[in-house]
Amino acid sequence: MTPPANPSGEISLAQALATIAPNGVRTGCRIIREGDEAHLLPEEARSIPARQPAMRRASGAARWIAHRLLADIGISNVAIPRAPSGAPVWPEGIMGSLAHDDNMAVAAVARVGHIVSLGIDVEPAEPLPDDIFAIVATGADRAGAVDRRLAGRILFCAKEAVYKAAYPLDREVLGYEDIAVDLDAGRATTKTGRKVSLAHCVAPRVVVLAFVGQ
Ligand SMILES: CC(C)(COP(=O)(O)OP(=O)(O)OC[C@H]1O[C@@H](n2cnc3c(N)ncnc32)[C@H](O)[C@@H]1OP(=O)(O)O)[C@@H](O)C(=O)NCCC(=O)NCCS
């Protein structure tokens, strides 16, 4: 097993996530380690199509976090398989979301209540390349006062998180152009009219949490 690459990065991201999470939403993170694919429960492993070992490792790390977040609220040994759509399948009465970049996995879970859907995305805290920004941003997006260097990255992360929160409710595949984000207001609207609230952090990584209220 490789030792944790930078456990202090894990601790500070966990703290940043706890700070931005709305009431009732539990979050966690894990540096992706060699062997993390072993954390996939058999049903989860079967539901994830044969892919790059690195992707299975990342999915295992994300589920390692989610299993622990669920255990904290008394739900143990429950698989979170992947639906054919790609969306994770949560136990009855629970919603959540998973994400991973090359090095870090994150997860958020909550009991269904005043929040009915969640999305999360994680990205390195680096400027978004211009060619990707051109695909992601539209005239309807507002970056406002967020860190200018990272505005494109936060916008990208926000759209992915919004998509993950909206898809389980609307079953609609959205493109970047179908989501308008206002980072200052902490809000996004999809082309289906779905209103999504946003919270984000930028250090040690960019993470956006997207949540839909009742
Ligand atoms: C959902 C999606 C945006 C994820 O992006 P990604 O960069 O591949 O991967 P991330 O690490 O951010 O997230 C992966 C997790 O997203 C979740 N996910 C995948 N499809 C999902 C969906 N339809 N709804 C909700 N969550 C979904 C899964 O939990 C997945 O984790 P797993 O592979 O361990 O099960 C992408 O898979 C997708 O479906 N894209 C099609 C639509 C699109 O790209 N539109 C433009 C963005 S708005």
The ligand as an SDF file (V2000), in Angstrom:
LIG
                    3D

 48 50  0  0  0  0  0  0  0  0999 V2000
  -22.0530   13.0380  -14.2560 C   0  0  0  0  0  0  0  0  0  0  0  0
  -20.8090   13.4510  -15.0010 C   0  0  0  0  0  0  0  0  0  0  0  0
  -20.9010   14.9580  -15.3140 C   0  0  0  0  0  0  0  0  0  0  0  0
  -19.6110   13.1440  -14.0540 C   0  0  0  0  0  0  0  0  0  0  0  0
  -18.4510   13.6630  -14.4850 O   0  0  0  0  0  0  0  0  0  0  0  0
  -16.9950   12.9570  -14.3920 P   0  0  0  0  0  0  0  0  0  0  0  0
  -16.0220   14.0740  -14.5480 O   0  0  0  0  0  0  0  0  0  0  0  0
  -16.9670   11.8110  -15.3110 O   0  0  0  0  0  0  0  0  0  0  0  0
  -16.7870   12.3020  -12.9800 O   0  0  0  0  0  0  0  0  0  0  0  0
  -16.8980   12.8530  -11.4890 P   0  0  0  0  0  0  0  0  0  0  0  0
  -15.7640   12.3190  -10.7290 O   0  0  0  0  0  0  0  0  0  0  0  0
  -17.1460   14.3120  -11.4160 O   0  0  0  0  0  0  0  0  0  0  0  0
  -18.2230   12.1300  -10.9800 O   0  0  0  0  0  0  0  0  0  0  0  0
  -18.3420   10.7490  -11.0680 C   0  0  0  0  0  0  0  0  0  0  0  0
  -19.5540   10.3530  -10.2760 C   0  0  0  0  0  0  0  0  0  0  0  0
  -20.6990   11.0500  -10.7580 O   0  0  0  0  0  0  0  0  0  0  0  0
  -21.8350   10.2610  -10.4290 C   0  0  0  0  0  0  0  0  0  0  0  0
  -22.7340   10.2750  -11.5740 N   0  0  0  0  0  0  0  0  0  0  0  0
  -22.5080    9.7780  -12.8150 C   0  0  0  0  0  0  0  0  0  0  0  0
  -23.5970    9.9770  -13.5830 N   0  0  0  0  0  0  0  0  0  0  0  0
  -24.5160   10.6250  -12.8090 C   0  0  0  0  0  0  0  0  0  0  0  0
  -25.8260   11.0870  -13.0360 C   0  0  0  0  0  0  0  0  0  0  0  0
  -26.4340   10.9450  -14.2260 N   0  0  0  0  0  0  0  0  0  0  0  0
  -26.4920   11.6980  -12.0170 N   0  0  0  0  0  0  0  0  0  0  0  0
  -25.9050   11.8560  -10.8020 C   0  0  0  0  0  0  0  0  0  0  0  0
  -24.6390   11.4350  -10.5230 N   0  0  0  0  0  0  0  0  0  0  0  0
  -23.9640   10.8220  -11.5330 C   0  0  0  0  0  0  0  0  0  0  0  0
  -21.3550    8.8540  -10.0800 C   0  0  0  0  0  0  0  0  0  0  0  0
  -21.5110    8.6790   -8.6910 O   0  0  0  0  0  0  0  0  0  0  0  0
  -19.8970    8.8960  -10.4370 C   0  0  0  0  0  0  0  0  0  0  0  0
  -19.1040    8.1640   -9.5290 O   0  0  0  0  0  0  0  0  0  0  0  0
  -18.7570    6.6100   -9.7990 P   0  0  0  0  0  0  0  0  0  0  0  0
  -18.2210    6.5560  -11.1950 O   0  0  0  0  0  0  0  0  0  0  0  0
  -17.7270    6.3100   -8.7700 O   0  0  0  0  0  0  0  0  0  0  0  0
  -20.0250    5.8700   -9.6000 O   0  0  0  0  0  0  0  0  0  0  0  0
  -20.6020   12.6620  -16.3020 C   0  0  0  0  0  0  0  0  0  0  0  0
  -20.3830   11.3350  -16.0050 O   0  0  0  0  0  0  0  0  0  0  0  0
  -21.7850   12.6960  -17.2410 C   0  0  0  0  0  0  0  0  0  0  0  0
  -22.7360   11.9450  -17.0910 O   0  0  0  0  0  0  0  0  0  0  0  0
  -21.7440   13.5770  -18.2640 N   0  0  0  0  0  0  0  0  0  0  0  0
  -22.7880   13.6900  -19.2680 C   0  0  0  0  0  0  0  0  0  0  0  0
  -23.4320   15.0380  -19.2160 C   0  0  0  0  0  0  0  0  0  0  0  0
  -22.4230   16.1540  -19.2230 C   0  0  0  0  0  0  0  0  0  0  0  0
  -21.2180   15.9450  -19.1970 O   0  0  0  0  0  0  0  0  0  0  0  0
  -22.9180   17.3840  -19.2540 N   0  0  0  0  0  0  0  0  0  0  0  0
  -22.0750   18.5150  -19.0990 C   0  0  0  0  0  0  0  0  0  0  0  0
  -21.9240   18.8520  -17.6250 C   0  0  0  0  0  0  0  0  0  0  0  0
  -23.3430   19.6930  -17.0760 S   0  0  0  0  0  0  0  0  0  0  0  0
  1  2  1  0
  2  3  1  0
  2  4  1  0
  2 36  1  0
  4  5  1  0
  5  6  1  0
  6  7  2  0
  6  8  1  0
  6  9  1  0
  9 10  1  0
 10 11  2  0
 10 12  1  0
 10 13  1  0
 13 14  1  0
 14 15  1  0
 15 16  1  0
 15 30  1  0
 16 17  1  0
 17 18  1  0
 17 28  1  0
 18 19  1  0
 18 27  1  0
 19 20  2  0
 20 21  1  0
 21 22  1  0
 21 27  2  0
 22 23  1  0
 22 24  2  0
 24 25  1  0
 25 26  2  0
 26 27  1  0
 28 29  1  0
 28 30  1  0
 30 31  1  0
 31 32  1  0
 32 33  2  0
 32 34  1  0
 32 35  1  0
 36 37  1  0
 36 38  1  0
 38 39  2  0
 38 40  1  0
 40 41  1  0
 41 42  1  0
 42 43  1  0
 43 44  2  0
 43 45  1  0
 45 46  1  0
 46 47  1  0
 47 48  1  0
M  END
$$$$
